[in-house]
Amino acid sequence: MARMFKKNLFPAVLFISLIGTFGSAGNALADGITAPVKLPPFNRSEAGCKPPSGLDRSLVFFQDNDRQFMQGVKFGLSRAAEKRGLKFSIMLADDDAGKMVAGVDAAVASKVGALVAAPIDAIGLSPSLKAAIEKGLYVGTIVPPPAVTILNAPQYLTGERLAQAASDYIVRELDGRANVVLLTHDSLQFLAPRFKAMRDVLGKLPDVRIVADISPSPVNVEGGYEMMKLILLAHPKIDVVLGADTVVIGALKALREAGQATPKQFLGGIDGEPDAVAELKNQQSPYKASVSLASPIFGYALGSFAADWLDGKSVPQAMDILPKLLNADNIAQYETDLGDPASVFADDSKRDEYLQMYGNICFESRDRFLNFPWSSDR
């Protein structure tokens, strides 16, 4: 299978070796759990501990950028904060890693009670997050460590579900032949398994060519748009585009402007963003699938855990948002669920369709915070 426009992924092992250096002062709490461990299922009945003292009952979301996926996280967090009596605020970093570090440091100094972060530079933010945990704050992160609760997804499975949908379409509708573009996310190495899965699945089709395998910069609609315009100069005939919804939506814009978008193509993304969902409702759109990582629902869960932590309760050390392949047949129920994450979280069976939780931790046992790239894929 041909592959061009290849850009190497930053090796995750380098991150693992670097985070091990941050706790060299000998303070066990500053280190957390640095070696990968398999966590048991979250025990909801586990006894809590005393709550942290001297902290404000407040929650701050450190948001990397304003893409729709993160707007969903913000929505879920805000709903949980309102229900649980937490003051809620947002610090939008606009992809500025230094701005996020300064914001977290200021939050710790002002004694906020909880924060959730979508890191831009995971290594650079790590010392600030560990300082927050040391002070007793609840710290949730979206994918990278360190954190009291790490939110991730089974990344390989996520990529596999999207790629299998594309593969089935290529065989059924395109006679097994396709020129494919993979729009990756090299700046966040923890997402690498999803793109490995795509390569693995598509590699089984002998007449599929991956003509571009590259990460847009930035990873947003504009980045996808600009990258697709560049790719079209070298490869004007594209059959399949896969990546995060935000960049694939940008790629679709470029295809339409070039007059190269047709209903026969397969464009598919990850995250279940509103623009992707809107395209799925259009029978003439090339957009055929999106794998939802329902951000309002996991955002609501993280906000609820922040309140539990401040109340002295035990919370999960890690949580998976389960990938759900969206198509025209199941969109209506999905949109209902995302609009009311509180109802989903309160319903055990419905919640378990979206979330799986692992491990237990509370304020007094916060020395067990995760300081390695946790994934249930392991």
N, C-alpha and C positions, 0 to 999 in steps of 0.2 A: 504494500500500500504506500503510495507516494506521500511525502510529507514535506512541505516547504514553509517559509516564513516561521521557522522553528525558533523558539526562545526558551532557554533553559529555565526551569523552575528553581527558585532558591531552596537549597536543601534544608529540610526540617531539622536534620541532625545538628546543623549549625546553631539553630535557635536553642535546641536542648542543651548544647554545651555551654552556650552563653548564659542561659538563665541559671545554670548551676553556679556561676561565679558570683551572683548577687548576694547569696547568703553566707559568704565566707567569714563573717564576723563571729560565727559560733553561736548565734542566737537561734534556738530551735524555731521560735515563732516566726522569725524573719525568713527562715528557709521554707517552711511548709513541707508538703510532700513533693519531692522532686523526682522520685523514680516512678515510672508508670505502674499503676496498680489497677486491678479489676475491682470496681466498686459493686457492692451488693445493691439490690433494689432499695429505694428509699422506704424507710419505716415510718409511717405517719403517726404511729402511736409511741414512738420513742420519747422518753422524758426530755424536757427542755433543760434550761439552766437559767441562772440569773441574767437579766437583760443588761446591756451596756449602760453605763451611767454617764451623765454629763454631755450627752449628745442630743442634738435637736431632732424632733420627729419630722424629718424632711428627707426627700429623695431628689437627687439630681441625675439627669440623664446626660452623659457626655457623648454627644452624637457626632459621628465622623463627618457626615454630609447629609444633604436633605433629599436623598433619593427616596423613592416611594417605600421601599422595604423598611427603611429607618423611620419613616413617618408612621408606619404601622406599629413599630416598637413603641414609639412615643405615645401613640393612641392607647395602646394596652397599658403602658405604665401609668398614664394619666388617669385612666379609669380605675385602676387598682388603688392608686394614691387617694383618689377622691373617696372611694368606698372605705378605705382603712384609716382615713384621717391623717394622711401625710401631706405636708406641703410639697408641691412638685414644681420643679424648674428644669430648664434645658440649657445646656451650654453647647451651642453649635460650633464645631471647630473648623468647618469648611475645609477639611482635608489638611489642616495645619497641625502637625504633630506637636510642635512646641506649645501652641495655644492650648491643646488638650492637657499636656503635662502641667502647665501653669494653672489651669482651671482645677485639676484634681488636687494639686497642692494647696490651692486657696480653699477648696471645700474642706479638706482635712483640718486646716488651720481654723476655719470658722465653725468646726464641730457639727457639720451636717451628720445626719444619722446613717444615710445610705446613699450609694451611688451605683449606677449601672453604666458601663462604658462599652463603646464599640471602637476598640483601639485602631489608630492609624499606624503607629509604630509600636508594636507590641513590646519589643525589647526596651525602647526608650521610656515607655510608660510603666514598665514593671516595678521599678523602685517606688514610684509614687503610689501605686496600688498596694504594694506590700506595707508601706507606711500607713495607709488607710486601714488595712486589716489590723495592724498592730495597735492602732488607736481604738479599735472596736467597731468600726463602721462595717455595715453590710456592703460587700462589693460583689456585684454580678458583672460578668463580662460576656460579650457575644463572640465566642470562639477562643481567643487566646487566653492563656494564663497570665498572671496569677489571679485567683478569685476565691471568694467564699463559695459561689455557685458559678460554674462555667456552663454556658448554653452553647451547644453544638448541634450538629445533625450527623447521622451516619453518612458521611460524605461520599463514600464509594457507592453506597446504595442510591443516594440522591442522583449522582451522575449516571449510574447504571439505568435507573428508571427512565430518565430522559433519553439517553442514548438508545435504549431498547425500543422506545416508541419511534424514534427516528429510523432505526434499523428496519423495523417492521414496515414502516411507510416506504422506505427505499425499495425493499423487496416487492411490496404489493403494488406500488404506484409508479416506480421509476425503473422497473426491470433490473433492480440490483445495482444500478450505476448512479453515482453521484459525486459531484465536487462539493466538499464540505469545508466550512470555516468553523474553527473552534476559537471562541473569544474567551480567554482564560483570565485568571486573577492572580498574577505572579506576586503581587505585593503582599498577599496574605497566603503564606505557604501552607497553612493548615487546610486550605481548600484544595490542595493538590490532588487528593484521592478522587474527587469528583471528576476531574479531567482525565486522570488515568483510566477511570472506568469508561469514559467516553471513547478513549483511544482503544481500550480493550474490546469493547463491543463492536465498534465500527471496523476494527482490524480483522474481524471474522468475515467481512464481505470483500472478496477479492477485487471487485470493480469500483470500490470507493476510494477516492483520493482526498486526503486532507490537504487542501491547497494553502491553507493558512492556519497556523496554530500559534497564537500570539495574544498578549495581554494589552488591551487598550489602556491609555493613560490620559485622564483619570478613568476609573472604572465607573462610568455613569453613561447616561444617554448620549451626551456630547462626545465622550470618548469612543463609544461604539460607532457613532455616526462618522467621525473622522477616520477611524481605522477602516471601516467598510469602504469608504470612498477610496482610500489608498489601495485596498485589496482589489477593488473592481478595475483599477488601472491595469493590473497584471492578469486578473482572472474575471473577465466580464460575465462568464456563465457560472453562477452559483446555484446549487440545488438545496443545500442544507446549511443552516447557521445555528449553532448551539452556544450557550453561555448563560450568564446571569440575565434575568429579564431586562434589567436596565440597559445593558450594552446591546442586547439583541433588538430591543425596541429602537435604539439608535441606528443599528445596522439596517433595520427595516426602512427607516426614514431615508437612508442613503440609497437603498435599492429602489424605492419608489421615485426618488428624484432622478435616478438614472434610467428610469423606465424598465428596470430589470426585475420588478416584483410581480410574481404571478401566483395564482391559487395552487399551482402544481408544486411549488416549493414547500419545504418543511422548515419553518423557523420555530425554535423551541427554547424556552428559558427556565431558569430556576429562581424561585422566590414567590411566585404567584402575585406579582405586583398588579395594581389596578389597570394600568395601561395594557398589560399582557392579557388580563381577563377580558377587557373590552375587545381586544383583537380576536380572542377565541369565539366571541359571540358573532363575529362577522364571517359568514360562510365564504366570502370571497378573499379573505385575508390569508397570506402565506403562514400566518402564525397558527400552529397546529396544537401545541401543548405547552404547559408550564407546570413545573414541579413546585408545588406550594411548600414553603417553609413558613407557615402562618405566623407572621411576626406580631400581629396584635395579640394573639393567644399566648405566645411565649413571653411577650412584653407584660401582659397582665400577670402571668405566673411570677415573673421576676419581681414585679411590684408587690405582689402579695407576700413573697418570701422576705422582702425587705421589711415589711411591717411585722411579720412573724419574728424575725431576728430581733427587732427592737422591742418586741414583747417577751423576749426570752425563750422563744420556741426553737425547736430543731428544724432545720431547713435542708434541702438537698445540696450535696456537694457538686452535682452535675445534673444536667438535664438535656435530653434529646428532643428536638422538634422533628417529628416524623415526616418524611417526604410523602406528599400526596399528589399523584398525577392528575392534573385538571384537564378537562375537556368540556365540550359543549354540553355533555349530559349531566355533569355534577356541579356546575358553576353556581347554580341558584342556592343550594344548601351551603356551599362554601362561603358565599357572600353573606348569608345570614349569620353564620358562625363568626365571621370576622367582625361583623357589626356589633356583636354582643358577646365579647370574650368572657365577661363575668358569668354568663349562663353556661358557657362551655366549661369553664373552670369549676363551676359548682356541681356539674353533672359528671360523676365518676366515669361512666362509660363513654360519654362524649369526650371528656378530657383525655382519656386513654387512647382515643383515636389520633390525637395530635401530640401528646407528650409522654415521655418516659423519664422517670427520675431515679437517681442513684445516690447512695451514700447518705450520711447524716452528719450535720455539724451545727453547733450553736456557739454563742459568744465565748463561753468558757472553754470550748474545745477548738477554738479557731486556729490553734497551731496545726490543725489538720487541713488547712486550706490547700487547694491544688495549685502546684507550681510546676506542672508539666503539661504538655499539649494533650489534654484528655480527649479521647474519642472512644465511643462504643464500637468503632470499627476494629479496634485492637483485638 
